[in-house]
Amino acid sequence: MTGGRAAGYCWQKHPEGAGRCTRPPGHDGDHVDYYTGRRSLAATEGHRWPQ
Ligand SMILES: [Zn+2]
């Protein structure tokens, strides 16, 4: 089961295992995990890595 994709996420695994991409499937640009790797709860920038 790929629950992330079913939920409408790209779900590409981070190369360092730090999370999965939570942008929509087929997006342009970098993968971003908006829930992992944030510097603070107020941060809007997530963990980002290139395609
Ligand atoms: Zn992605």
mmCIF file of the protein (N, C-alpha, C, O) and its ligand, coordinates in Angstrom:
data_MODEL
# 
_entry.id   MODEL 
# 
loop_
_entity.id 
_entity.type 
_entity.pdbx_number_of_molecules 
1 polymer     1 
2 non-polymer 1 
# 
_entity_poly.entity_id                      1 
_entity_poly.type                           'polypeptide(L)' 
_entity_poly.nstd_linkage                   no 
_entity_poly.nstd_monomer                   no 
_entity_poly.pdbx_seq_one_letter_code       MTGGRAAGYCWQKHPEGAGRCTRPPGHDGDHVDYYTGRRSLAATEGHRWPQ 
_entity_poly.pdbx_seq_one_letter_code_can   MTGGRAAGYCWQKHPEGAGRCTRPPGHDGDHVDYYTGRRSLAATEGHRWPQ 
_entity_poly.pdbx_strand_id                 A 
# 
loop_
_entity_poly_seq.entity_id 
_entity_poly_seq.num 
_entity_poly_seq.mon_id 
_entity_poly_seq.hetero 
1 1  MET n 
1 2  THR n 
1 3  GLY n 
1 4  GLY n 
1 5  ARG n 
1 6  ALA n 
1 7  ALA n 
1 8  GLY n 
1 9  TYR n 
1 10 CYS n 
1 11 TRP n 
1 12 GLN n 
1 13 LYS n 
1 14 HIS n 
1 15 PRO n 
1 16 GLU n 
1 17 GLY n 
1 18 ALA n 
1 19 GLY n 
1 20 ARG n 
1 21 CYS n 
1 22 THR n 
1 23 ARG n 
1 24 PRO n 
1 25 PRO n 
1 26 GLY n 
1 27 HIS n 
1 28 ASP n 
1 29 GLY n 
1 30 ASP n 
1 31 HIS n 
1 32 VAL n 
1 33 ASP n 
1 34 TYR n 
1 35 TYR n 
1 36 THR n 
1 37 GLY n 
1 38 ARG n 
1 39 ARG n 
1 40 SER n 
1 41 LEU n 
1 42 ALA n 
1 43 ALA n 
1 44 THR n 
1 45 GLU n 
1 46 GLY n 
1 47 HIS n 
1 48 ARG n 
1 49 TRP n 
1 50 PRO n 
1 51 GLN n 
# 
loop_
_struct_asym.id 
_struct_asym.entity_id 
A 1 
B 2 
# 
loop_
_chem_comp.id 
_chem_comp.type 
_chem_comp.mon_nstd_flag 
ALA 'L-peptide linking' y 
ARG 'L-peptide linking' y 
ASP 'L-peptide linking' y 
CYS 'L-peptide linking' y 
GLN 'L-peptide linking' y 
GLU 'L-peptide linking' y 
GLY 'peptide linking'   y 
HIS 'L-peptide linking' y 
LEU 'L-peptide linking' y 
LYS 'L-peptide linking' y 
MET 'L-peptide linking' y 
PRO 'L-peptide linking' y 
SER 'L-peptide linking' y 
THR 'L-peptide linking' y 
TRP 'L-peptide linking' y 
TYR 'L-peptide linking' y 
VAL 'L-peptide linking' y 
ZN  non-polymer         . 
# 
_pdbx_entity_nonpoly.entity_id   2 
_pdbx_entity_nonpoly.name        ? 
_pdbx_entity_nonpoly.comp_id     ZN 
# 
_pdbx_nonpoly_scheme.asym_id         B 
_pdbx_nonpoly_scheme.entity_id       2 
_pdbx_nonpoly_scheme.mon_id          ZN 
_pdbx_nonpoly_scheme.ndb_seq_num     1 
_pdbx_nonpoly_scheme.pdb_seq_num     101 
_pdbx_nonpoly_scheme.auth_seq_num    101 
_pdbx_nonpoly_scheme.pdb_mon_id      ZN 
_pdbx_nonpoly_scheme.auth_mon_id     ZN 
_pdbx_nonpoly_scheme.pdb_strand_id   A 
_pdbx_nonpoly_scheme.pdb_ins_code    . 
# 
loop_
_atom_site.group_PDB 
_atom_site.id 
_atom_site.type_symbol 
_atom_site.label_atom_id 
_atom_site.label_alt_id 
_atom_site.label_comp_id 
_atom_site.label_asym_id 
_atom_site.label_entity_id 
_atom_site.label_seq_id 
_atom_site.pdbx_PDB_ins_code 
_atom_site.Cartn_x 
_atom_site.Cartn_y 
_atom_site.Cartn_z 
_atom_site.occupancy 
_atom_site.B_iso_or_equiv 
_atom_site.pdbx_formal_charge 
_atom_site.auth_seq_id 
_atom_site.auth_comp_id 
_atom_site.auth_asym_id 
_atom_site.auth_atom_id 
_atom_site.pdbx_PDB_model_num 
ATOM   1   N  N  . MET A 1 1  ? 0.846  -1.205 0.000   1.00 0.00 ? 1   MET A N  1 
ATOM   2   C  CA . MET A 1 1  ? 0.000  0.000  0.000   1.00 0.00 ? 1   MET A CA 1 
ATOM   3   C  C  . MET A 1 1  ? 0.883  1.257  0.000   1.00 0.00 ? 1   MET A C  1 
ATOM   4   O  O  . MET A 1 1  ? 1.840  1.346  0.769   1.00 0.00 ? 1   MET A O  1 
ATOM   5   N  N  . THR A 1 2  ? 0.569  2.183  -0.829  1.00 0.00 ? 2   THR A N  1 
ATOM   6   C  CA . THR A 1 2  ? 1.259  3.468  -0.828  1.00 0.00 ? 2   THR A CA 1 
ATOM   7   C  C  . THR A 1 2  ? 0.265  4.519  -0.360  1.00 0.00 ? 2   THR A C  1 
ATOM   8   O  O  . THR A 1 2  ? -0.308 5.263  -1.156  1.00 0.00 ? 2   THR A O  1 
ATOM   9   N  N  . GLY A 1 3  ? 0.078  4.559  0.934   1.00 0.00 ? 3   GLY A N  1 
ATOM   10  C  CA . GLY A 1 3  ? -0.934 5.437  1.514   1.00 0.00 ? 3   GLY A CA 1 
ATOM   11  C  C  . GLY A 1 3  ? -0.728 6.898  1.198   1.00 0.00 ? 3   GLY A C  1 
ATOM   12  O  O  . GLY A 1 3  ? -1.683 7.659  1.042   1.00 0.00 ? 3   GLY A O  1 
ATOM   13  N  N  . GLY A 1 4  ? 0.559  7.288  1.103   1.00 0.00 ? 4   GLY A N  1 
ATOM   14  C  CA . GLY A 1 4  ? 0.839  8.697  0.810   1.00 0.00 ? 4   GLY A CA 1 
ATOM   15  C  C  . GLY A 1 4  ? 0.305  9.092  -0.550  1.00 0.00 ? 4   GLY A C  1 
ATOM   16  O  O  . GLY A 1 4  ? -0.321 10.142 -0.700  1.00 0.00 ? 4   GLY A O  1 
ATOM   17  N  N  . ARG A 1 5  ? 0.553  8.249  -1.541  1.00 0.00 ? 5   ARG A N  1 
ATOM   18  C  CA . ARG A 1 5  ? 0.046  8.559  -2.881  1.00 0.00 ? 5   ARG A CA 1 
ATOM   19  C  C  . ARG A 1 5  ? -1.480 8.573  -2.889  1.00 0.00 ? 5   ARG A C  1 
ATOM   20  O  O  . ARG A 1 5  ? -2.098 9.415  -3.541  1.00 0.00 ? 5   ARG A O  1 
ATOM   21  N  N  . ALA A 1 6  ? -2.065 7.657  -2.176  1.00 0.00 ? 6   ALA A N  1 
ATOM   22  C  CA . ALA A 1 6  ? -3.523 7.639  -2.118  1.00 0.00 ? 6   ALA A CA 1 
ATOM   23  C  C  . ALA A 1 6  ? -4.066 8.929  -1.514  1.00 0.00 ? 6   ALA A C  1 
ATOM   24  O  O  . ALA A 1 6  ? -5.175 9.362  -1.825  1.00 0.00 ? 6   ALA A O  1 
ATOM   25  N  N  . ALA A 1 7  ? -3.254 9.535  -0.638  1.00 0.00 ? 7   ALA A N  1 
ATOM   26  C  CA . ALA A 1 7  ? -3.655 10.775 0.002   1.00 0.00 ? 7   ALA A CA 1 
ATOM   27  C  C  . ALA A 1 7  ? -3.310 12.001 -0.842  1.00 0.00 ? 7   ALA A C  1 
ATOM   28  O  O  . ALA A 1 7  ? -3.556 13.132 -0.423  1.00 0.00 ? 7   ALA A O  1 
ATOM   29  N  N  . GLY A 1 8  ? -2.741 11.782 -2.027  1.00 0.00 ? 8   GLY A N  1 
ATOM   30  C  CA . GLY A 1 8  ? -2.464 12.901 -2.902  1.00 0.00 ? 8   GLY A CA 1 
ATOM   31  C  C  . GLY A 1 8  ? -1.095 13.512 -2.721  1.00 0.00 ? 8   GLY A C  1 
ATOM   32  O  O  . GLY A 1 8  ? -0.904 14.693 -3.013  1.00 0.00 ? 8   GLY A O  1 
ATOM   33  N  N  . TYR A 1 9  ? -0.122 12.723 -2.238  1.00 0.00 ? 9   TYR A N  1 
ATOM   34  C  CA . TYR A 1 9  ? 1.241  13.206 -2.079  1.00 0.00 ? 9   TYR A CA 1 
ATOM   35  C  C  . TYR A 1 9  ? 2.155  12.560 -3.109  1.00 0.00 ? 9   TYR A C  1 
ATOM   36  O  O  . TYR A 1 9  ? 1.905  11.453 -3.585  1.00 0.00 ? 9   TYR A O  1 
ATOM   37  N  N  . CYS A 1 10 ? 3.235  13.292 -3.443  1.00 0.00 ? 10  CYS A N  1 
ATOM   38  C  CA . CYS A 1 10 ? 4.297  12.740 -4.294  1.00 0.00 ? 10  CYS A CA 1 
ATOM   39  C  C  . CYS A 1 10 ? 4.906  11.511 -3.628  1.00 0.00 ? 10  CYS A C  1 
ATOM   40  O  O  . CYS A 1 10 ? 5.100  10.470 -4.257  1.00 0.00 ? 10  CYS A O  1 
ATOM   41  N  N  . TRP A 1 11 ? 5.205  11.663 -2.328  1.00 0.00 ? 11  TRP A N  1 
ATOM   42  C  CA . TRP A 1 11 ? 5.660  10.558 -1.462  1.00 0.00 ? 11  TRP A CA 1 
ATOM   43  C  C  . TRP A 1 11 ? 7.034  10.031 -1.834  1.00 0.00 ? 11  TRP A C  1 
ATOM   44  O  O  . TRP A 1 11 ? 7.381  8.912  -1.456  1.00 0.00 ? 11  TRP A O  1 
ATOM   45  N  N  . GLN A 1 12 ? 7.835  10.815 -2.573  1.00 0.00 ? 12  GLN A N  1 
ATOM   46  C  CA . GLN A 1 12 ? 9.221  10.444 -2.851  1.00 0.00 ? 12  GLN A CA 1 
ATOM   47  C  C  . GLN A 1 12 ? 9.996  10.385 -1.538  1.00 0.00 ? 12  GLN A C  1 
ATOM   48  O  O  . GLN A 1 12 ? 9.944  11.319 -0.738  1.00 0.00 ? 12  GLN A O  1 
ATOM   49  N  N  . LYS A 1 13 ? 10.713 9.285  -1.320  1.00 0.00 ? 13  LYS A N  1 
ATOM   50  C  CA . LYS A 1 13 ? 11.446 9.145  -0.067  1.00 0.00 ? 13  LYS A CA 1 
ATOM   51  C  C  . LYS A 1 13 ? 12.683 10.032 -0.070  1.00 0.00 ? 13  LYS A C  1 
ATOM   52  O  O  . LYS A 1 13 ? 13.397 10.104 -1.071  1.00 0.00 ? 13  LYS A O  1 
ATOM   53  N  N  . HIS A 1 14 ? 12.934 10.696 1.029   1.00 0.00 ? 14  HIS A N  1 
ATOM   54  C  CA . HIS A 1 14 ? 14.138 11.509 1.151   1.00 0.00 ? 14  HIS A CA 1 
ATOM   55  C  C  . HIS A 1 14 ? 15.373 10.604 1.090   1.00 0.00 ? 14  HIS A C  1 
ATOM   56  O  O  . HIS A 1 14 ? 15.375 9.537  1.703   1.00 0.00 ? 14  HIS A O  1 
ATOM   57  N  N  . PRO A 1 15 ? 16.428 11.010 0.360   1.00 0.00 ? 15  PRO A N  1 
ATOM   58  C  CA . PRO A 1 15 ? 17.614 10.152 0.193   1.00 0.00 ? 15  PRO A CA 1 
ATOM   59  C  C  . PRO A 1 15 ? 18.285 9.804  1.511   1.00 0.00 ? 15  PRO A C  1 
ATOM   60  O  O  . PRO A 1 15 ? 18.943 8.768  1.605   1.00 0.00 ? 15  PRO A O  1 
ATOM   61  N  N  . GLU A 1 16 ? 18.137 10.633 2.520   1.00 0.00 ? 16  GLU A N  1 
ATOM   62  C  CA . GLU A 1 16 ? 18.719 10.347 3.834   1.00 0.00 ? 16  GLU A CA 1 
ATOM   63  C  C  . GLU A 1 16 ? 17.698 9.743  4.789   1.00 0.00 ? 16  GLU A C  1 
ATOM   64  O  O  . GLU A 1 16 ? 17.972 9.575  5.977   1.00 0.00 ? 16  GLU A O  1 
ATOM   65  N  N  . GLY A 1 17 ? 16.539 9.423  4.272   1.00 0.00 ? 17  GLY A N  1 
ATOM   66  C  CA . GLY A 1 17 ? 15.520 8.790  5.095   1.00 0.00 ? 17  GLY A CA 1 
ATOM   67  C  C  . GLY A 1 17 ? 14.864 9.713  6.086   1.00 0.00 ? 17  GLY A C  1 
ATOM   68  O  O  . GLY A 1 17 ? 14.318 9.269  7.096   1.00 0.00 ? 17  GLY A O  1 
ATOM   69  N  N  . ALA A 1 18 ? 14.917 11.013 5.798   1.00 0.00 ? 18  ALA A N  1 
ATOM   70  C  CA . ALA A 1 18 ? 14.418 12.002 6.760   1.00 0.00 ? 18  ALA A CA 1 
ATOM   71  C  C  . ALA A 1 18 ? 12.951 12.336 6.552   1.00 0.00 ? 18  ALA A C  1 
ATOM   72  O  O  . ALA A 1 18 ? 12.441 13.289 7.141   1.00 0.00 ? 18  ALA A O  1 
ATOM   73  N  N  . GLY A 1 19 ? 12.277 11.568 5.728   1.00 0.00 ? 19  GLY A N  1 
ATOM   74  C  CA . GLY A 1 19 ? 10.869 11.864 5.517   1.00 0.00 ? 19  GLY A CA 1 
ATOM   75  C  C  . GLY A 1 19 ? 10.466 11.567 4.090   1.00 0.00 ? 19  GLY A C  1 
ATOM   76  O  O  . GLY A 1 19 ? 11.220 10.953 3.335   1.00 0.00 ? 19  GLY A O  1 
ATOM   77  N  N  . ARG A 1 20 ? 9.302  11.995 3.730   1.00 0.00 ? 20  ARG A N  1 
ATOM   78  C  CA . ARG A 1 20 ? 8.813  11.798 2.370   1.00 0.00 ? 20  ARG A CA 1 
ATOM   79  C  C  . ARG A 1 20 ? 8.197  13.094 1.856   1.00 0.00 ? 20  ARG A C  1 
ATOM   80  O  O  . ARG A 1 20 ? 7.705  13.921 2.624   1.00 0.00 ? 20  ARG A O  1 
ATOM   81  N  N  . CYS A 1 21 ? 8.240  13.247 0.517   1.00 0.00 ? 21  CYS A N  1 
ATOM   82  C  CA . CYS A 1 21 ? 7.720  14.462 -0.104  1.00 0.00 ? 21  CYS A CA 1 
ATOM   83  C  C  . CYS A 1 21 ? 6.209  14.565 0.099   1.00 0.00 ? 21  CYS A C  1 
ATOM   84  O  O  . CYS A 1 21 ? 5.469  13.611 -0.139  1.00 0.00 ? 21  CYS A O  1 
ATOM   85  N  N  . THR A 1 22 ? 5.779  15.714 0.534   1.00 0.00 ? 22  THR A N  1 
ATOM   86  C  CA . THR A 1 22 ? 4.350  15.926 0.774   1.00 0.00 ? 22  THR A CA 1 
ATOM   87  C  C  . THR A 1 22 ? 3.763  16.949 -0.196  1.00 0.00 ? 22  THR A C  1 
ATOM   88  O  O  . THR A 1 22 ? 2.703  17.523 0.055   1.00 0.00 ? 22  THR A O  1 
ATOM   89  N  N  . ARG A 1 23 ? 4.468  17.168 -1.307  1.00 0.00 ? 23  ARG A N  1 
ATOM   90  C  CA . ARG A 1 23 ? 3.894  17.985 -2.378  1.00 0.00 ? 23  ARG A CA 1 
ATOM   91  C  C  . ARG A 1 23 ? 2.984  17.094 -3.234  1.00 0.00 ? 23  ARG A C  1 
ATOM   92  O  O  . ARG A 1 23 ? 3.034  15.870 -3.113  1.00 0.00 ? 23  ARG A O  1 
ATOM   93  N  N  . PRO A 1 24 ? 2.166  17.687 -4.085  1.00 0.00 ? 24  PRO A N  1 
ATOM   94  C  CA . PRO A 1 24 ? 1.273  16.873 -4.932  1.00 0.00 ? 24  PRO A CA 1 
ATOM   95  C  C  . PRO A 1 24 ? 2.049  16.023 -5.927  1.00 0.00 ? 24  PRO A C  1 
ATOM   96  O  O  . PRO A 1 24 ? 3.151  16.406 -6.320  1.00 0.00 ? 24  PRO A O  1 
ATOM   97  N  N  . PRO A 1 25 ? 1.512  14.888 -6.344  1.00 0.00 ? 25  PRO A N  1 
ATOM   98  C  CA . PRO A 1 25 ? 2.181  14.039 -7.335  1.00 0.00 ? 25  PRO A CA 1 
ATOM   99  C  C  . PRO A 1 25 ? 2.459  14.800 -8.633  1.00 0.00 ? 25  PRO A C  1 
ATOM   100 O  O  . PRO A 1 25 ? 1.617  15.566 -9.102  1.00 0.00 ? 25  PRO A O  1 
ATOM   101 N  N  . GLY A 1 26 ? 3.650  14.583 -9.210  1.00 0.00 ? 26  GLY A N  1 
ATOM   102 C  CA . GLY A 1 26 ? 3.984  15.191 -10.483 1.00 0.00 ? 26  GLY A CA 1 
ATOM   103 C  C  . GLY A 1 26 ? 4.345  16.654 -10.404 1.00 0.00 ? 26  GLY A C  1 
ATOM   104 O  O  . GLY A 1 26 ? 4.337  17.345 -11.423 1.00 0.00 ? 26  GLY A O  1 
ATOM   105 N  N  . HIS A 1 27 ? 4.667  17.149 -9.204  1.00 0.00 ? 27  HIS A N  1 
ATOM   106 C  CA . HIS A 1 27 ? 5.010  18.560 -9.048  1.00 0.00 ? 27  HIS A CA 1 
ATOM   107 C  C  . HIS A 1 27 ? 6.326  18.890 -9.731  1.00 0.00 ? 27  HIS A C  1 
ATOM   108 O  O  . HIS A 1 27 ? 7.120  18.000 -10.036 1.00 0.00 ? 27  HIS A O  1 
ATOM   109 N  N  . ASP A 1 28 ? 6.550  20.186 -9.969  1.00 0.00 ? 28  ASP A N  1 
ATOM   110 C  CA . ASP A 1 28 ? 7.820  20.667 -10.516 1.00 0.00 ? 28  ASP A CA 1 
ATOM   111 C  C  . ASP A 1 28 ? 8.761  21.021 -9.367  1.00 0.00 ? 28  ASP A C  1 
ATOM   112 O  O  . ASP A 1 28 ? 8.330  21.238 -8.235  1.00 0.00 ? 28  ASP A O  1 
ATOM   113 N  N  . GLY A 1 29 ? 10.056 21.074 -9.683  1.00 0.00 ? 29  GLY A N  1 
ATOM   114 C  CA . GLY A 1 29 ? 11.039 21.562 -8.723  1.00 0.00 ? 29  GLY A CA 1 
ATOM   115 C  C  . GLY A 1 29 ? 11.368 20.552 -7.644  1.00 0.00 ? 29  GLY A C  1 
ATOM   116 O  O  . GLY A 1 29 ? 11.187 19.345 -7.806  1.00 0.00 ? 29  GLY A O  1 
ATOM   117 N  N  . ASP A 1 30 ? 11.860 21.090 -6.531  1.00 0.00 ? 30  ASP A N  1 
ATOM   118 C  CA . ASP A 1 30 ? 12.355 20.232 -5.471  1.00 0.00 ? 30  ASP A CA 1 
ATOM   119 C  C  . ASP A 1 30 ? 11.236 19.481 -4.767  1.00 0.00 ? 30  ASP A C  1 
ATOM   120 O  O  . ASP A 1 30 ? 10.092 19.931 -4.709  1.00 0.00 ? 30  ASP A O  1 
ATOM   121 N  N  . HIS A 1 31 ? 11.610 18.307 -4.228  1.00 0.00 ? 31  HIS A N  1 
ATOM   122 C  CA . HIS A 1 31 ? 10.716 17.628 -3.301  1.00 0.00 ? 31  HIS A CA 1 
ATOM   123 C  C  . HIS A 1 31 ? 10.778 18.343 -1.957  1.00 0.00 ? 31  HIS A C  1 
ATOM   124 O  O  . HIS A 1 31 ? 11.834 18.843 -1.568  1.00 0.00 ? 31  HIS A O  1 
ATOM   125 N  N  . VAL A 1 32 ? 9.682  18.394 -1.264  1.00 0.00 ? 32  VAL A N  1 
ATOM   126 C  CA . VAL A 1 32 ? 9.641  19.054 0.042   1.00 0.00 ? 32  VAL A CA 1 
ATOM   127 C  C  . VAL A 1 32 ? 8.799  18.220 1.000   1.00 0.00 ? 32  VAL A C  1 
ATOM   128 O  O  . VAL A 1 32 ? 7.681  17.809 0.691   1.00 0.00 ? 32  VAL A O  1 
ATOM   129 N  N  . ASP A 1 33 ? 9.376  17.989 2.168   1.00 0.00 ? 33  ASP A N  1 
ATOM   130 C  CA . ASP A 1 33 ? 8.597  17.390 3.247   1.00 0.00 ? 33  ASP A CA 1 
ATOM   131 C  C  . ASP A 1 33 ? 8.242  18.500 4.228   1.00 0.00 ? 33  ASP A C  1 
ATOM   132 O  O  . ASP A 1 33 ? 9.100  19.000 4.956   1.00 0.00 ? 33  ASP A O  1 
ATOM   133 N  N  . TYR A 1 34 ? 6.999  18.867 4.237   1.00 0.00 ? 34  TYR A N  1 
ATOM   134 C  CA . TYR A 1 34 ? 6.585  20.017 5.044   1.00 0.00 ? 34  TYR A CA 1 
ATOM   135 C  C  . TYR A 1 34 ? 6.449  19.661 6.517   1.00 0.00 ? 34  TYR A C  1 
ATOM   136 O  O  . TYR A 1 34 ? 6.224  20.541 7.347   1.00 0.00 ? 34  TYR A O  1 
ATOM   137 N  N  . TYR A 1 35 ? 6.580  18.396 6.845   1.00 0.00 ? 35  TYR A N  1 
ATOM   138 C  CA . TYR A 1 35 ? 6.352  17.985 8.229   1.00 0.00 ? 35  TYR A CA 1 
ATOM   139 C  C  . TYR A 1 35 ? 7.616  17.539 8.939   1.00 0.00 ? 35  TYR A C  1 
ATOM   140 O  O  . TYR A 1 35 ? 7.643  17.448 10.167  1.00 0.00 ? 35  TYR A O  1 
ATOM   141 N  N  . THR A 1 36 ? 8.687  17.254 8.158   1.00 0.00 ? 36  THR A N  1 
ATOM   142 C  CA . THR A 1 36 ? 9.930  16.780 8.752   1.00 0.00 ? 36  THR A CA 1 
ATOM   143 C  C  . THR A 1 36 ? 11.034 17.788 8.492   1.00 0.00 ? 36  THR A C  1 
ATOM   144 O  O  . THR A 1 36 ? 11.107 18.351 7.400   1.00 0.00 ? 36  THR A O  1 
ATOM   145 N  N  . GLY A 1 37 ? 11.884 18.027 9.460   1.00 0.00 ? 37  GLY A N  1 
ATOM   146 C  CA . GLY A 1 37 ? 13.065 18.849 9.264   1.00 0.00 ? 37  GLY A CA 1 
ATOM   147 C  C  . GLY A 1 37 ? 12.820 20.330 9.433   1.00 0.00 ? 37  GLY A C  1 
ATOM   148 O  O  . GLY A 1 37 ? 13.698 21.138 9.130   1.00 0.00 ? 37  GLY A O  1 
ATOM   149 N  N  . ARG A 1 38 ? 11.658 20.704 9.906   1.00 0.00 ? 38  ARG A N  1 
ATOM   150 C  CA . ARG A 1 38 ? 11.418 22.128 10.139  1.00 0.00 ? 38  ARG A CA 1 
ATOM   151 C  C  . ARG A 1 38 ? 12.240 22.588 11.333  1.00 0.00 ? 38  ARG A C  1 
ATOM   152 O  O  . ARG A 1 38 ? 12.406 21.862 12.313  1.00 0.00 ? 38  ARG A O  1 
ATOM   153 N  N  . ARG A 1 39 ? 12.748 23.810 11.229  1.00 0.00 ? 39  ARG A N  1 
ATOM   154 C  CA . ARG A 1 39 ? 13.585 24.334 12.303  1.00 0.00 ? 39  ARG A CA 1 
ATOM   155 C  C  . ARG A 1 39 ? 12.742 24.693 13.520  1.00 0.00 ? 39  ARG A C  1 
ATOM   156 O  O  . ARG A 1 39 ? 13.244 24.676 14.644  1.00 0.00 ? 39  ARG A O  1 
ATOM   157 N  N  . SER A 1 40 ? 11.489 25.014 13.314  1.00 0.00 ? 40  SER A N  1 
ATOM   158 C  CA . SER A 1 40 ? 10.609 25.360 14.425  1.00 0.00 ? 40  SER A CA 1 
ATOM   159 C  C  . SER A 1 40 ? 9.169  25.094 14.005  1.00 0.00 ? 40  SER A C  1 
ATOM   160 O  O  . SER A 1 40 ? 8.884  24.885 12.826  1.00 0.00 ? 40  SER A O  1 
ATOM   161 N  N  . LEU A 1 41 ? 8.282  25.105 14.960  1.00 0.00 ? 41  LEU A N  1 
ATOM   162 C  CA . LEU A 1 41 ? 6.875  24.875 14.654  1.00 0.00 ? 41  LEU A CA 1 
ATOM   163 C  C  . LEU A 1 41 ? 6.310  25.969 13.753  1.00 0.00 ? 41  LEU A C  1 
ATOM   164 O  O  . LEU A 1 41 ? 5.351  25.745 13.015  1.00 0.00 ? 41  LEU A O  1 
ATOM   165 N  N  . ALA A 1 42 ? 6.916  27.159 13.821  1.00 0.00 ? 42  ALA A N  1 
ATOM   166 C  CA . ALA A 1 42 ? 6.429  28.282 13.031  1.00 0.00 ? 42  ALA A CA 1 
ATOM   167 C  C  . ALA A 1 42 ? 7.014  28.299 11.624  1.00 0.00 ? 42  ALA A C  1 
ATOM   168 O  O  . ALA A 1 42 ? 6.584  29.088 10.782  1.00 0.00 ? 42  ALA A O  1 
ATOM   169 N  N  . ALA A 1 43 ? 8.000  27.428 11.365  1.00 0.00 ? 43  ALA A N  1 
ATOM   170 C  CA . ALA A 1 43 ? 8.661  27.443 10.059  1.00 0.00 ? 43  ALA A CA 1 
ATOM   171 C  C  . ALA A 1 43 ? 7.695  26.991 8.971   1.00 0.00 ? 43  ALA A C  1 
ATOM   172 O  O  . ALA A 1 43 ? 6.943  26.032 9.146   1.00 0.00 ? 43  ALA A O  1 
ATOM   173 N  N  . THR A 1 44 ? 7.728  27.687 7.863   1.00 0.00 ? 44  THR A N  1 
ATOM   174 C  CA . THR A 1 44 ? 6.898  27.310 6.722   1.00 0.00 ? 44  THR A CA 1 
ATOM   175 C  C  . THR A 1 44 ? 7.700  26.525 5.699   1.00 0.00 ? 44  THR A C  1 
ATOM   176 O  O  . THR A 1 44 ? 7.133  25.859 4.831   1.00 0.00 ? 44  THR A O  1 
ATOM   177 N  N  . GLU A 1 45 ? 9.028  26.605 5.804   1.00 0.00 ? 45  GLU A N  1 
ATOM   178 C  CA . GLU A 1 45 ? 9.899  25.908 4.875   1.00 0.00 ? 45  GLU A CA 1 
ATOM   179 C  C  . GLU A 1 45 ? 10.179 24.506 5.388   1.00 0.00 ? 45  GLU A C  1 
ATOM   180 O  O  . GLU A 1 45 ? 10.691 24.356 6.498   1.00 0.00 ? 45  GLU A O  1 
ATOM   181 N  N  . GLY A 1 46 ? 9.867  23.494 4.630   1.00 0.00 ? 46  GLY A N  1 
ATOM   182 C  CA . GLY A 1 46 ? 10.096 22.130 5.056   1.00 0.00 ? 46  GLY A CA 1 
ATOM   183 C  C  . GLY A 1 46 ? 11.454 21.616 4.632   1.00 0.00 ? 46  GLY A C  1 
ATOM   184 O  O  . GLY A 1 46 ? 12.314 22.372 4.182   1.00 0.00 ? 46  GLY A O  1 
ATOM   185 N  N  . HIS A 1 47 ? 11.628 20.329 4.783   1.00 0.00 ? 47  HIS A N  1 
ATOM   186 C  CA . HIS A 1 47 ? 12.854 19.656 4.369   1.00 0.00 ? 47  HIS A CA 1 
ATOM   187 C  C  . HIS A 1 47 ? 12.811 19.506 2.857   1.00 0.00 ? 47  HIS A C  1 
ATOM   188 O  O  . HIS A 1 47 ? 11.851 18.954 2.319   1.00 0.00 ? 47  HIS A O  1 
ATOM   189 N  N  . ARG A 1 48 ? 13.837 19.987 2.163   1.00 0.00 ? 48  ARG A N  1 
ATOM   190 C  CA . ARG A 1 48 ? 13.784 20.129 0.705   1.00 0.00 ? 48  ARG A CA 1 
ATOM   191 C  C  . ARG A 1 48 ? 14.958 19.389 0.070   1.00 0.00 ? 48  ARG A C  1 
ATOM   192 O  O  . ARG A 1 48 ? 16.067 19.417 0.604   1.00 0.00 ? 48  ARG A O  1 
ATOM   193 N  N  . TRP A 1 49 ? 14.725 18.726 -1.068  1.00 0.00 ? 49  TRP A N  1 
ATOM   194 C  CA . TRP A 1 49 ? 15.815 18.063 -1.795  1.00 0.00 ? 49  TRP A CA 1 
ATOM   195 C  C  . TRP A 1 49 ? 15.446 18.007 -3.262  1.00 0.00 ? 49  TRP A C  1 
ATOM   196 O  O  . TRP A 1 49 ? 14.263 17.993 -3.605  1.00 0.00 ? 49  TRP A O  1 
ATOM   197 N  N  . PRO A 1 50 ? 16.461 17.973 -4.149  1.00 0.00 ? 50  PRO A N  1 
ATOM   198 C  CA . PRO A 1 50 ? 16.195 18.029 -5.589  1.00 0.00 ? 50  PRO A CA 1 
ATOM   199 C  C  . PRO A 1 50 ? 15.614 16.733 -6.121  1.00 0.00 ? 50  PRO A C  1 
ATOM   200 O  O  . PRO A 1 50 ? 15.781 15.673 -5.517  1.00 0.00 ? 50  PRO A O  1 
ATOM   201 N  N  . GLN A 1 51 ? 14.934 16.818 -7.246  1.00 0.00 ? 51  GLN A N  1 
ATOM   202 C  CA . GLN A 1 51 ? 14.368 15.629 -7.882  1.00 0.00 ? 51  GLN A CA 1 
ATOM   203 C  C  . GLN A 1 51 ? 15.475 14.766 -8.463  1.00 0.00 ? 51  GLN A C  1 
ATOM   204 O  O  . GLN A 1 51 ? 15.199 13.716 -9.043  1.00 0.00 ? 51  GLN A O  1 
HETATM 205 ZN ZN . ZN  B 2 .  ? 8.091  15.283 -4.564  1.00 0.00 2 101 ZN  A ZN 1 
# 
